[in-house]
Amino acid sequence: MVEHGKGHPDRLPRGEEPIAEVAADRLDEDGRHAGRLVLTPNRIYFLDDEHNGGAHDDIIDHIRFQGAEVTGDDTVGTLALSWSDQGKVYEGNTIELGAFKVAIDDQLNP
């Protein structure tokens, strides 16, 4: 996990400062989308590496956030995020996704 992320700072809205960032692939009905999960004080973002005009980006307001769960083995893990009765699954390094979940927990439950 990259603290104080460097991946897509230009794509975050003005005033949103990264707290934590991790490389992850979003898995959904459209396939696999490589990108980065970025935690800020107000939101969690998934920023698609291919940009696609933001079509594959996710923006999760903290007030709509319902939970996160990490599962996996020594090599590949999944992070399931749920918000407003919907959710997405992200895949990446198990340890890094676990650290990202801890950062979310610390931000939302200080």
Z-matrix of the N, CA and C atoms (Angstrom, degrees):
N
C 1 1.451
C 2 1.521 1 108.37
N 3 1.303 2 115.60 1 140.87
C 4 1.454 3 121.84 2 178.98
C 5 1.520 4 108.13 3 -100.52
N 6 1.306 5 116.56 4 117.73
C 7 1.458 6 119.25 5 175.16
C 8 1.523 7 108.97 6 -77.63
N 9 1.306 8 117.05 7 144.36
C 10 1.452 9 122.55 8 -179.58
C 11 1.517 10 109.38 9 50.88
N 12 1.340 11 114.14 10 65.71
C 13 1.450 12 124.79 11 -167.79
C 14 1.508 13 117.62 12 -47.12
N 15 1.307 14 114.11 13 152.20
C 16 1.452 15 122.61 14 -179.46
C 17 1.527 16 111.97 15 -119.46
N 18 1.335 17 118.40 16 -6.88
C 19 1.452 18 121.12 17 -169.84
C 20 1.512 19 116.16 18 -64.95
N 21 1.326 20 119.05 19 -52.54
C 22 1.460 21 122.11 20 -175.16
C 23 1.527 22 111.28 21 -139.50
N 24 1.333 23 119.10 22 48.34
C 25 1.467 24 117.86 23 -176.25
C 26 1.513 25 112.78 24 -61.20
N 27 1.351 26 117.27 25 -26.89
C 28 1.453 27 120.94 26 179.88
C 29 1.523 28 112.40 27 -72.42
N 30 1.310 29 117.67 28 -16.08
C 31 1.467 30 121.23 29 -178.72
C 32 1.520 31 112.51 30 -95.45
N 33 1.303 32 117.91 31 -6.89
C 34 1.461 33 120.07 32 176.12
C 35 1.529 34 109.07 33 -81.73
N 36 1.324 35 116.96 34 143.95
C 37 1.468 36 118.98 35 177.15
C 38 1.526 37 110.92 36 -61.39
N 39 1.314 38 115.23 37 153.01
C 40 1.465 39 121.72 38 177.95
C 41 1.534 40 109.51 39 -52.44
N 42 1.305 41 116.05 40 133.03
C 43 1.459 42 121.49 41 178.29
C 44 1.518 43 114.34 42 92.34
N 45 1.317 44 118.48 43 -12.80
C 46 1.465 45 121.08 44 178.37
C 47 1.526 46 108.75 45 -90.04
N 48 1.304 47 116.75 46 114.88
C 49 1.457 48 122.94 47 -179.82
C 50 1.523 49 109.55 48 -106.44
N 51 1.331 50 118.16 49 128.79
C 52 1.464 51 120.67 50 -179.51
C 53 1.527 52 112.14 51 -65.43
N 54 1.321 53 115.42 52 136.27
C 55 1.465 54 122.35 53 172.77
C 56 1.519 55 109.09 54 -98.52
N 57 1.321 56 116.07 55 -43.43
C 58 1.466 57 122.27 56 -179.97
C 59 1.518 58 108.22 57 -149.88
N 60 1.342 59 115.42 58 154.38
C 61 1.458 60 120.82 59 -178.06
C 62 1.523 61 108.51 60 -149.09
N 63 1.325 62 115.79 61 143.68
C 64 1.463 63 120.66 62 179.82
C 65 1.533 64 109.35 63 -146.08
N 66 1.324 65 116.24 64 141.70
C 67 1.461 66 121.17 65 174.17
C 68 1.520 67 108.27 66 -71.89
N 69 1.328 68 116.22 67 136.49
C 70 1.467 69 120.56 68 -179.81
C 71 1.521 70 109.21 69 -157.91
N 72 1.312 71 115.57 70 153.06
C 73 1.460 72 121.97 71 172.57
C 74 1.518 73 107.90 72 -106.31
N 75 1.344 74 116.12 73 130.89
C 76 1.460 75 118.80 74 174.94
C 77 1.521 76 108.03 75 -87.29
N 78 1.315 77 115.88 76 132.11
C 79 1.455 78 122.05 77 178.94
C 80 1.524 79 107.85 78 -107.94
N 81 1.329 80 116.21 79 124.01
C 82 1.460 81 119.34 80 178.05
C 83 1.517 82 110.01 81 -154.64
N 84 1.318 83 116.86 82 -171.45
C 85 1.454 84 121.63 83 -176.31
C 86 1.528 85 112.55 84 -63.08
N 87 1.319 86 117.96 85 -21.21
C 88 1.464 87 121.93 86 177.85
C 89 1.522 88 112.37 87 -87.73
N 90 1.312 89 117.79 88 -1.41
C 91 1.459 90 121.74 89 -179.80
C 92 1.516 91 112.64 90 111.36
N 93 1.304 92 114.98 91 -149.31
C 94 1.473 93 122.94 92 -176.93
C 95 1.529 94 108.24 93 -106.35
N 96 1.325 95 115.25 94 131.56
C 97 1.455 96 121.32 95 179.89
C 98 1.525 97 108.77 96 -124.90
N 99 1.329 98 116.52 97 114.12
C 100 1.464 99 121.24 98 179.30
C 101 1.517 100 109.44 99 -74.01
N 102 1.332 101 115.70 100 142.21
C 103 1.456 102 119.73 101 178.97
C 104 1.505 103 111.93 102 -176.47
N 105 1.317 104 114.67 103 -155.38
C 106 1.458 105 121.70 104 -179.05
C 107 1.518 106 109.10 105 -137.30
N 108 1.323 107 115.12 106 139.84
C 109 1.460 108 121.06 107 169.87
C 110 1.525 109 106.72 108 -94.04
N 111 1.322 110 116.33 109 131.14
C 112 1.459 111 121.57 110 -178.05
C 113 1.526 112 108.01 111 -127.27
N 114 1.325 113 115.54 112 125.73
C 115 1.466 114 122.31 113 175.98
C 116 1.520 115 108.11 114 -98.26
N 117 1.332 116 116.49 115 128.14
C 118 1.460 117 122.30 116 174.82
C 119 1.532 118 107.37 117 -122.25
N 120 1.318 119 118.29 118 173.11
C 121 1.461 120 119.28 119 179.16
C 122 1.523 121 115.30 120 -59.84
N 123 1.346 122 117.69 121 -22.38
C 124 1.462 123 120.56 122 -175.55
C 125 1.517 124 115.22 123 -114.95
N 126 1.335 125 117.17 124 -21.85
C 127 1.459 126 120.40 125 -172.40
C 128 1.517 127 111.82 126 -148.85
N 129 1.330 128 114.17 127 165.96
C 130 1.457 129 122.47 128 167.69
C 131 1.520 130 105.35 129 -114.96
N 132 1.318 131 116.15 130 129.34
C 133 1.458 132 121.58 131 -179.81
C 134 1.516 133 109.75 132 -115.10
N 135 1.337 134 116.50 133 142.32
C 136 1.448 135 121.62 134 160.94
C 137 1.507 136 105.30 135 -111.09
N 138 1.337 137 116.62 136 118.70
C 139 1.454 138 122.05 137 -178.87
C 140 1.514 139 108.75 138 -110.04
N 141 1.317 140 115.88 139 112.79
C 142 1.457 141 123.44 140 -178.46
C 143 1.526 142 109.49 141 -65.75
N 144 1.334 143 117.68 142 129.22
C 145 1.464 144 121.86 143 -179.54
C 146 1.520 145 113.00 144 -62.63
N 147 1.319 146 117.55 145 -26.99
C 148 1.459 147 120.39 146 -178.19
C 149 1.526 148 112.08 147 -87.07
N 150 1.315 149 116.44 148 0.61
C 151 1.470 150 125.15 149 179.08
C 152 1.524 151 111.99 150 65.58
N 153 1.317 152 121.01 151 -63.83
C 154 1.461 153 123.25 152 178.30
C 155 1.525 154 112.67 153 47.20
N 156 1.312 155 116.97 154 32.21
C 157 1.457 156 120.29 155 178.77
C 158 1.519 157 113.47 156 63.64
N 159 1.317 158 117.40 157 20.51
C 160 1.457 159 121.26 158 -179.84
C 161 1.511 160 114.11 159 84.19
N 162 1.333 161 117.38 160 4.33
C 163 1.465 162 120.93 161 -176.46
C 164 1.524 163 112.98 162 -61.19
N 165 1.322 164 117.52 163 -29.48
C 166 1.458 165 120.54 164 -178.27
C 167 1.531 166 112.38 165 -108.45
N 168 1.321 167 117.47 166 10.11
C 169 1.460 168 121.25 167 176.82
C 170 1.527 169 109.51 168 -79.14
N 171 1.331 170 115.77 169 151.47
C 172 1.461 171 121.82 170 172.92
C 173 1.519 172 107.91 171 -120.65
N 174 1.314 173 116.96 172 141.87
C 175 1.458 174 122.57 173 174.87
C 176 1.520 175 107.08 174 -129.64
N 177 1.322 176 115.87 175 118.04
C 178 1.458 177 121.64 176 -176.55
C 179 1.523 178 108.45 177 -117.69
N 180 1.320 179 117.26 178 107.89
C 181 1.463 180 120.94 179 175.12
C 182 1.520 181 109.17 180 -67.99
N 183 1.307 182 116.75 181 139.64
C 184 1.456 183 120.32 182 -179.47
C 185 1.523 184 112.41 183 -57.46
N 186 1.324 185 118.06 184 -33.59
C 187 1.468 186 119.26 185 -178.21
C 188 1.523 187 111.66 186 -71.15
N 189 1.353 188 117.86 187 -21.21
C 190 1.462 189 121.65 188 178.01
C 191 1.530 190 112.28 189 -93.02
N 192 1.337 191 117.14 190 -10.57
C 193 1.455 192 122.53 191 -175.90
C 194 1.525 193 110.54 192 -66.83
N 195 1.348 194 116.08 193 135.06
C 196 1.461 195 120.42 194 -179.19
C 197 1.524 196 113.22 195 -114.75
N 198 1.341 197 118.71 196 -26.89
C 199 1.446 198 118.28 197 179.80
C 200 1.515 199 113.65 198 170.10
N 201 1.338 200 113.66 199 167.48
C 202 1.461 201 121.29 200 178.59
C 203 1.519 202 108.37 201 -143.82
N 204 1.325 203 114.79 202 143.37
C 205 1.462 204 119.88 203 178.33
C 206 1.532 205 108.33 204 -141.51
N 207 1.333 206 116.10 205 132.32
C 208 1.459 207 121.74 206 177.89
C 209 1.522 208 108.64 207 -110.00
N 210 1.323 209 116.27 208 133.29
C 211 1.455 210 122.52 209 173.76
C 212 1.524 211 107.47 210 -135.89
N 213 1.309 212 116.55 211 161.87
C 214 1.456 213 119.23 212 176.26
C 215 1.508 214 112.43 213 150.82
N 216 1.326 215 114.21 214 -173.14
C 217 1.454 216 120.76 215 178.75
C 218 1.529 217 108.96 216 -119.71
N 219 1.324 218 117.04 217 -157.32
C 220 1.459 219 120.42 218 -176.43
C 221 1.524 220 114.11 219 -69.42
N 222 1.317 221 117.97 220 -18.25
C 223 1.458 222 119.32 221 -174.84
C 224 1.520 223 114.22 222 -114.41
N 225 1.316 224 118.50 223 -45.42
C 226 1.462 225 120.91 224 -175.78
C 227 1.522 226 109.75 225 -127.07
N 228 1.318 227 114.71 226 132.18
C 229 1.450 228 119.67 227 178.27
C 230 1.506 229 111.55 228 -126.84
N 231 1.306 230 115.67 229 166.52
C 232 1.454 231 121.15 230 174.48
C 233 1.520 232 109.48 231 -125.59
N 234 1.301 233 115.29 232 145.46
C 235 1.454 234 123.09 233 174.92
C 236 1.519 235 106.08 234 -120.89
N 237 1.311 236 116.93 235 115.89
C 238 1.460 237 121.96 236 176.67
C 239 1.524 238 107.45 237 -99.05
N 240 1.319 239 116.05 238 121.02
C 241 1.463 240 121.76 239 176.63
C 242 1.518 241 108.25 240 -110.44
N 243 1.316 242 116.43 241 136.69
C 244 1.461 243 119.44 242 176.93
C 245 1.527 244 109.48 243 -126.06
N 246 1.325 245 114.03 244 143.29
C 247 1.458 246 121.10 245 178.57
C 248 1.518 247 108.78 246 -156.08
N 249 1.309 248 115.66 247 143.47
C 250 1.468 249 122.38 248 177.21
C 251 1.523 250 112.73 249 42.37
N 252 1.323 251 116.26 250 48.67
C 253 1.462 252 123.23 251 178.44
C 254 1.530 253 113.74 252 58.96
N 255 1.303 254 116.84 253 28.31
C 256 1.460 255 122.12 254 170.96
C 257 1.523 256 107.70 255 -137.91
N 258 1.307 257 117.55 256 177.88
C 259 1.448 258 119.19 257 179.83
C 260 1.512 259 112.10 258 -170.48
N 261 1.323 260 114.39 259 169.65
C 262 1.455 261 122.80 260 178.61
C 263 1.520 262 108.28 261 -141.58
N 264 1.326 263 115.10 262 156.23
C 265 1.460 264 121.60 263 177.49
C 266 1.518 265 108.05 264 -116.23
N 267 1.329 266 115.05 265 132.95
C 268 1.458 267 122.66 266 -179.81
C 269 1.522 268 107.67 267 -121.41
N 270 1.325 269 116.33 268 143.27
C 271 1.454 270 120.92 269 -177.90
C 272 1.523 271 109.13 270 -120.71
N 273 1.326 272 115.46 271 142.96
C 274 1.456 273 120.56 272 178.71
C 275 1.504 274 110.29 273 -177.94
N 276 1.323 275 115.99 274 -158.60
C 277 1.451 276 122.82 275 178.16
C 278 1.530 277 109.13 276 -68.38
N 279 1.315 278 116.64 277 126.67
C 280 1.471 279 121.48 278 -175.77
C 281 1.521 280 111.94 279 -57.32
N 282 1.319 281 117.41 280 -45.99
C 283 1.470 282 121.23 281 -177.21
C 284 1.526 283 110.58 282 -65.70
N 285 1.335 284 116.44 283 -43.64
C 286 1.460 285 119.74 284 -179.96
C 287 1.530 286 112.09 285 -66.82
N 288 1.339 287 116.81 286 -40.22
C 289 1.465 288 119.38 287 176.59
C 290 1.525 289 110.77 288 -64.57
N 291 1.339 290 116.93 289 -38.07
C 292 1.461 291 120.58 290 177.15
C 293 1.517 292 111.50 291 -62.82
N 294 1.330 293 116.82 292 -42.12
C 295 1.468 294 120.65 293 178.09
C 296 1.523 295 110.68 294 -65.48
N 297 1.329 296 117.29 295 -36.86
C 298 1.467 297 120.93 296 177.25
C 299 1.523 298 110.36 297 -64.56
N 300 1.334 299 117.18 298 -41.53
C 301 1.463 300 120.88 299 177.17
C 302 1.531 301 110.64 300 -61.54
N 303 1.328 302 117.38 301 -41.26
C 304 1.470 303 121.22 302 177.26
C 305 1.529 304 109.92 303 -60.57
N 306 1.336 305 116.73 304 -41.95
C 307 1.467 306 120.23 305 177.90
C 308 1.531 307 110.84 306 -62.05
N 309 1.334 308 116.87 307 -40.69
C 310 1.471 309 120.18 308 175.94
C 311 1.523 310 109.82 309 -60.92
N 312 1.328 311 116.93 310 -48.86
C 313 1.459 312 120.76 311 -179.86
C 314 1.519 313 111.47 312 -58.96
N 315 1.333 314 117.47 313 -42.11
C 316 1.460 315 121.48 314 179.00
C 317 1.534 316 111.61 315 -64.64
N 318 1.321 317 117.23 316 -38.67
C 319 1.454 318 121.41 317 -179.11
C 320 1.528 319 112.00 318 -71.25
N 321 1.322 320 116.00 319 -39.86
C 322 1.468 321 119.65 320 -174.86
C 323 1.523 322 113.33 321 -89.75
N 324 1.319 323 117.11 322 -19.96
C 325 1.471 324 121.27 323 179.73
C 326 1.533 325 109.84 324 -132.84
N 327 1.337 326 116.96 325 67.17
C 328 1.489 327 119.57 326 -174.71
C 329 1.510 328 113.40 327 -63.17
